[in-house]
């Protein structure tokens, strides 16, 4: 099984597309919800995103160490299903 982490925020359409895709394929993943700006954890998660992807936009999907930004269906499918 591949290690998958999804960074997202509520109300983000591409984030919802990624969640729905993973759910439809019965793929388990770790979900990291980006906290609101006034949340004490916001800066920590924001810094983590920047380190992982070089940006702070979501969604960010990490599949076995490979980083995908945005809902890139072709790349997700390749990383998930190609050996």
DSSP file (Angstrom, degrees, kcal/mol; ACC not computed):
  #  RESIDUE AA STRUCTURE BP1 BP2  ACC     N-H-->O    O-->H-N    N-H-->O    O-->H-N    TCO  KAPPA ALPHA  PHI   PSI    X-CA   Y-CA   Z-CA
    1    1 A X              0   0    0      0, 0.0     2,-0.3     0, 0.0     0, 0.0   0.000 360.0 360.0 360.0 140.7    0.0    0.0    0.0
    2    2 A X        -     0   0    0     78,-0.1     2,-0.5     1,-0.0    78,-0.0  -0.609 360.0-116.9 -87.8 145.9    1.2    3.5   -0.8
    3    3 A X        -     0   0    0     -2,-0.3    61,-3.3    26,-0.1     2,-0.4  -0.721  39.2-177.3 -80.9 124.5    1.5    6.2    1.7
    4    4 A X  E     -A   63   0A   0     -2,-0.5    26,-2.9    59,-0.2     2,-0.4  -0.988  12.1-180.0-130.7 129.9   -0.8    9.0    0.8
    5    5 A X  E     -Ab  62  30A   0     57,-2.2    57,-2.9    -2,-0.4     2,-0.5  -0.996   8.6-162.4-128.0 134.3   -1.3   12.4    2.5
    6    6 A X  E     -Ab  61  31A   0     24,-3.0    26,-3.3    -2,-0.4     2,-0.5  -0.972   2.4-162.3-117.8 124.4   -3.7   15.1    1.3
    7    7 A X  E     +Ab  60  32A   0     53,-2.9    53,-1.7    -2,-0.5    52,-0.6  -0.920  31.7 148.0-100.9 125.8   -3.5   18.7    2.4
    8    8 A X  E     - b   0  33A   0     24,-2.2    26,-3.9    -2,-0.5     2,-0.3  -0.889  37.7-134.9-148.8 176.7   -6.7   20.6    1.8
    9    9 A X    >   -     0   0    0     -2,-0.3     3,-1.6    24,-0.2     6,-0.1  -0.991  36.9 -97.1-138.8 145.6   -9.0   23.3    3.0
   10   10 A X  T 3  S+     0   0    0     -2,-0.3     3,-0.1    24,-0.3     5,-0.0  -0.363 108.7  24.2 -61.2 135.7  -12.8   23.3    3.4
   11   11 A X  T 3  S+     0   0    0      1,-0.3     2,-0.7    -2,-0.1    -1,-0.2   0.422  84.6 131.9  90.4  -1.4  -14.6   24.9    0.4
   12   12 A X    <>  -     0   0    0     -3,-1.6     4,-2.2     1,-0.2    -1,-0.3  -0.764  45.8-156.1 -88.3 115.4  -11.8   24.2   -2.1
   13   13 A X  H  > S+     0   0    0     -2,-0.7     4,-2.2     1,-0.2    -1,-0.2   0.921  92.7  47.7 -61.4 -47.6  -13.2   22.6   -5.2
   14   14 A X  H  > S+     0   0    0      1,-0.2     4,-2.1     2,-0.2    -1,-0.2   0.870 110.4  54.5 -61.6 -33.4  -10.1   20.9   -6.4
   15   15 A X  H  > S+     0   0    0      1,-0.2     4,-2.5     2,-0.2    -1,-0.2   0.924 108.3  48.5 -62.7 -43.9   -9.6   19.5   -2.8
   16   16 A X  H  X S+     0   0    0     -4,-2.2     4,-2.7     1,-0.2    -2,-0.2   0.877 108.5  54.5 -63.9 -38.2  -13.1   18.1   -2.9
   17   17 A X  H  X S+     0   0    0     -4,-2.2     4,-2.4     2,-0.2    -1,-0.2   0.913 109.4  47.2 -61.7 -42.6  -12.3   16.5   -6.3
   18   18 A X  H  X S+     0   0    0     -4,-2.1     4,-2.7     2,-0.2     5,-0.2   0.944 112.6  49.1 -63.9 -47.7   -9.2   14.8   -4.9
   19   19 A X  H  X S+     0   0    0     -4,-2.5     4,-2.5     1,-0.2    -2,-0.2   0.923 112.9  47.5 -57.6 -45.8  -11.2   13.5   -1.9
   20   20 A X  H  X S+     0   0    0     -4,-2.7     4,-3.0     2,-0.2    -1,-0.2   0.897 111.1  51.2 -64.1 -40.8  -14.0   12.2   -4.1
   21   21 A X  H  X S+     0   0    0     -4,-2.4     4,-1.7     2,-0.2    -2,-0.2   0.946 112.7  45.0 -61.0 -48.8  -11.5   10.5   -6.4
   22   22 A X  H  <>S+     0   0    0     -4,-2.7     5,-2.9     1,-0.2    -2,-0.2   0.897 114.9  48.8 -63.7 -39.9   -9.7    8.8   -3.6
   23   23 A X  H ><5S+     0   0    0     -4,-2.5     3,-1.6    -5,-0.2    -2,-0.2   0.928 109.2  52.1 -64.5 -45.8  -13.0    7.8   -2.0
   24   24 A X  H 3<5S+     0   0    0     -4,-3.0    -1,-0.2     1,-0.3    -2,-0.2   0.824 112.5  46.1 -60.0 -32.1  -14.4    6.4   -5.3
   25   25 A X  T 3<5S-     0   0    0     -4,-1.7    -1,-0.3    -5,-0.2    -2,-0.2   0.369 112.0-121.4 -91.7   3.8  -11.3    4.3   -5.7
   26   26 A X  T < 5 +     0   0    0     -3,-1.6     2,-0.5     1,-0.2    -3,-0.2   0.879  56.9 158.2  57.1  41.0  -11.4    3.1   -2.0
   27   27 A X      < -     0   0    0     -5,-2.9     2,-0.2    -6,-0.1    -1,-0.2  -0.854  34.6-140.6-101.4 124.7   -8.0    4.5   -1.4
   28   28 A X        +     0   0    0     -2,-0.5     2,-0.3    -5,-0.0   -24,-0.1  -0.587  30.5 163.8 -83.1 145.3   -7.1    5.3    2.2
   29   29 A X        -     0   0    0     -2,-0.2     2,-0.5   -26,-0.1   -24,-0.2  -0.976  41.5-105.1-153.9 162.6   -5.1    8.4    3.0
   30   30 A X  E     -b    5   0A   0    -26,-2.9   -24,-3.0    -2,-0.3     2,-0.5  -0.832  35.8-151.0 -92.1 129.7   -4.1   10.8    5.7
   31   31 A X  E     -b    6   0A   0     -2,-0.5     2,-0.6   -26,-0.2   -24,-0.2  -0.906  11.8-170.7-108.2 124.5   -6.0   14.0    5.6
   32   32 A X  E     -b    7   0A   0    -26,-3.3   -24,-2.2    -2,-0.5     2,-0.5  -0.943  12.7-154.1-113.8 109.1   -4.5   17.2    6.8
   33   33 A X  E     -b    8   0A   0     -2,-0.6     2,-0.4   -26,-0.2   -24,-0.2  -0.711  20.0-122.5 -84.7 125.9   -7.1   20.0    6.9
   34   34 A X        -     0   0    0    -26,-3.9   -24,-0.3    -2,-0.5     8,-0.1  -0.546  32.2-131.4 -68.0 121.0   -5.5   23.5    6.7
   35   35 A X        -     0   0    0     -2,-0.4    -1,-0.1     6,-0.1    -3,-0.0  -0.286  27.9 -87.9 -72.4 160.7   -6.6   25.4    9.8
   36   36 A X    >   -     0   0    0      1,-0.1     3,-1.9     2,-0.1     6,-0.3  -0.220  43.4-104.9 -60.5 157.0   -8.1   28.9    9.7
   37   37 A X  T 3  S+     0   0    0      1,-0.3     6,-0.2     5,-0.1    -1,-0.1   0.805 120.5  53.8 -58.5 -31.8   -5.6   31.8    9.8
   38   38 A X  T 3  S+     0   0    0      4,-0.1     2,-0.3     3,-0.1    -1,-0.3   0.510  85.9 103.9 -84.1  -2.2   -6.4   32.6   13.4
   39   39 A X  S X  S-     0   0    0     -3,-1.9     3,-1.7     1,-0.1     4,-0.4  -0.606  77.2-130.9 -77.4 137.4   -5.7   29.0   14.5
   40   40 A X  T 3  S+     0   0    0     -2,-0.3     4,-0.4     1,-0.3     3,-0.3   0.762 106.7  55.9 -60.5 -24.6   -2.3   28.5   16.3
   41   41 A X  T 3> S+     0   0    0      1,-0.2     4,-2.4     2,-0.1     5,-0.3   0.554  82.9  88.5 -84.6  -7.5   -1.5   25.5   14.0
   42   42 A X  H <> S+     0   0    0     -3,-1.7     4,-2.7    -6,-0.3     5,-0.2   0.933  87.9  46.8 -57.7 -49.8   -2.0   27.5   10.8
   43   43 A X  H  > S+     0   0    0     -4,-0.4     4,-2.3    -3,-0.3    -1,-0.2   0.877 112.4  51.3 -62.1 -38.2    1.6   28.8   10.6
   44   44 A X  H  > S+     0   0    0     -4,-0.4     4,-2.1     2,-0.2    -1,-0.2   0.943 114.3  41.4 -65.2 -49.0    3.0   25.3   11.3
   45   45 A X  H  X S+     0   0    0     -4,-2.4     4,-2.6     2,-0.2    -2,-0.2   0.884 113.6  54.4 -67.6 -38.0    0.9   23.6    8.5
   46   46 A X  H  X S+     0   0    0     -4,-2.7     4,-2.2    -5,-0.3    -1,-0.2   0.917 109.9  46.7 -60.0 -44.7    1.6   26.5    6.2
   47   47 A X  H  X S+     0   0    0     -4,-2.3     4,-2.2    -5,-0.2    -1,-0.2   0.884 110.8  52.9 -65.2 -38.9    5.4   26.1    6.7
   48   48 A X  H  X S+     0   0    0     -4,-2.1     4,-2.3     2,-0.2    -2,-0.2   0.918 109.6  48.4 -62.0 -44.7    5.0   22.3    6.2
   49   49 A X  H  X>S+     0   0    0     -4,-2.6     4,-3.2     1,-0.2     6,-0.7   0.919 110.5  51.1 -60.9 -44.6    3.2   22.8    2.9
   50   50 A X  H  X5S+     0   0    0     -4,-2.2     4,-1.7     1,-0.2    -1,-0.2   0.891 111.9  47.3 -61.6 -40.6    5.9   25.3    1.7
   51   51 A X  H  <5S+     0   0    0     -4,-2.2    -1,-0.2     2,-0.2    -2,-0.2   0.898 117.5  42.3 -67.6 -40.9    8.7   22.8    2.6
   52   52 A X  H  <5S+     0   0    0     -4,-2.3    -2,-0.2    -5,-0.2    -3,-0.2   0.931 135.2  11.4 -71.9 -47.3    6.9   19.9    0.8
   53   53 A X  H  <5S-     0   0    0     -4,-3.2    -3,-0.2     2,-0.4    -2,-0.2   0.538  92.9-116.5-115.7  -9.3    5.7   21.6   -2.3
   54   54 A X  S  <<S+     0   0    0     -4,-1.7     2,-0.3    -5,-0.6    -4,-0.2   0.557  91.2  65.4  81.2   6.8    7.3   25.0   -2.5
   55   55 A X  S    S-     0   0    0     -6,-0.7    -2,-0.4     2,-0.1    -1,-0.3  -0.911  73.9-133.7-148.8 174.1    4.0   26.7   -2.2
   56   56 A X        +     0   0    0     -2,-0.3     2,-0.2    -3,-0.1    -6,-0.1   0.237  67.9 112.0-118.6  11.6    1.1   27.2    0.3
   57   57 A X        -     0   0    0     -8,-0.1     2,-0.3     2,-0.1    -2,-0.1  -0.542  61.9 -99.0 -83.3 152.4   -1.8   26.5   -2.1
   58   58 A X  S    S+     0   0    0     -2,-0.2   -43,-0.2    11,-0.1   -44,-0.1  -0.855  84.2  54.4-120.4 158.8   -4.0   23.4   -1.8
   59   59 A X        +     0   0    0    -52,-0.6    11,-2.9    -2,-0.3     2,-0.4   0.459  59.0 170.5 -80.7 152.1   -4.6   20.7   -2.6
   60   60 A X  E     -AC   7  69A   0    -53,-1.7   -53,-2.9     9,-0.2     2,-0.5  -0.999  11.1-168.3-124.5 125.7   -1.2   19.1   -2.2
   61   61 A X  E     -AC   6  68A   0      7,-2.9     7,-2.9    -2,-0.4     2,-0.6  -0.959   5.6-163.6-116.9 130.7   -1.1   15.3   -2.4
   62   62 A X  E     -AC   5  67A   0    -57,-2.9   -57,-2.2    -2,-0.5     2,-0.6  -0.964   7.6-176.5-115.5 118.1    1.9   13.3   -1.4
   63   63 A X  E >  S-AC   4  66A   0      3,-2.7     3,-2.2    -2,-0.6   -59,-0.2  -0.937  73.8 -31.5-118.5 108.2    2.0    9.8   -2.8
   64   64 A X  T 3  S-     0   0    0    -61,-3.3    -1,-0.1    -2,-0.6   -60,-0.1   0.884 127.1 -45.0  48.7  44.7    5.0    7.7   -1.6
   65   65 A X  T 3  S+     0   0    0    -62,-0.3     2,-0.4     1,-0.3    -1,-0.3   0.255 113.0 118.9  88.4 -12.1    7.1   10.8   -1.4
   66   66 A X  E <   -C   63   0A   0     -3,-2.2    -3,-2.7    13,-0.0     2,-0.4  -0.753  56.1-141.1 -89.6 132.3    6.0   12.2   -4.8
   67   67 A X  E     -C   62   0A   0     -2,-0.4     2,-0.4    -5,-0.2    -5,-0.2  -0.790  18.3-176.3-101.4 132.4    4.3   15.6   -4.6
   68   68 A X  E     -C   61   0A   0     -7,-2.9    -7,-2.9    -2,-0.4     2,-0.4  -0.991   9.2-158.2-122.9 132.7    1.3   16.7   -6.7
   69   69 A X  E     -C   60   0A   0     -2,-0.4    -9,-0.2    -9,-0.2   -11,-0.1  -0.930  61.4   0.0-110.4 136.7   -0.2   20.1   -6.5
   70   70 A X  S    S-     0   0    0    -11,-2.9     2,-1.4    -2,-0.4   -11,-0.2  -0.164 110.5 -48.9  79.4 179.4   -3.7   20.7   -7.6
   71   71 A X        +     0   0    0    -11,-0.1     2,-1.0     1,-0.0     3,-0.1  -0.699  64.3 169.2 -91.3  86.1   -6.1   18.0   -9.0
   72   72 A X     >  -     0   0    0     -2,-1.4     4,-2.7     1,-0.2     5,-0.2  -0.773   8.9-177.5-101.4  87.0   -3.8   16.4  -11.5
   73   73 A X  H  > S+     0   0    0     -2,-1.0     4,-2.8     1,-0.2     5,-0.2   0.886  77.5  50.1 -55.3 -47.5   -5.8   13.3  -12.4
   74   74 A X  H  > S+     0   0    0      1,-0.2     4,-2.3     2,-0.2    -1,-0.2   0.912 114.0  43.9 -62.2 -43.8   -3.3   11.8  -14.8
   75   75 A X  H  > S+     0   0    0      2,-0.2     4,-2.6     1,-0.2     5,-0.2   0.901 113.8  50.9 -70.0 -39.5   -0.4   12.1  -12.4
   76   76 A X  H  X S+     0   0    0     -4,-2.7     4,-2.5     2,-0.2     5,-0.2   0.949 111.6  47.8 -59.9 -48.1   -2.4   10.8   -9.5
   77   77 A X  H  X S+     0   0    0     -4,-2.8     4,-2.7    -5,-0.2     5,-0.5   0.914 112.1  49.9 -59.7 -43.9   -3.5    7.8  -11.5
   78   78 A X  H  X S+     0   0    0     -4,-2.3     4,-1.9    -5,-0.2    -1,-0.2   0.935 114.6  43.1 -61.5 -47.2    0.0    7.1  -12.6
   79   79 A X  H  < S+     0   0    0     -4,-2.6    -1,-0.2     1,-0.2    -2,-0.2   0.832 119.2  44.3 -69.7 -31.6    1.5    7.3   -9.1
   80   80 A X  H  < S+     0   0    0     -4,-2.5    -2,-0.2    -5,-0.2    -1,-0.2   0.869 128.2  20.6 -79.6 -37.5   -1.4    5.3   -7.6
   81   81 A X  H  < S+     0   0    0     -4,-2.7     2,-0.4    -5,-0.2    -3,-0.2   0.638 100.8  83.5-116.0 -17.0   -1.7    2.5  -10.1
   82   82 A X     <        0   0    0     -4,-1.9     0, 0.0    -5,-0.5     0, 0.0  -0.753 360.0 360.0 -88.1 136.8    1.5    2.1  -12.0
   83   83 A X              0   0    0     -2,-0.4    -1,-0.1     0, 0.0    -4,-0.1   0.496 360.0 360.0 -75.2 360.0    4.1    0.1  -10.3
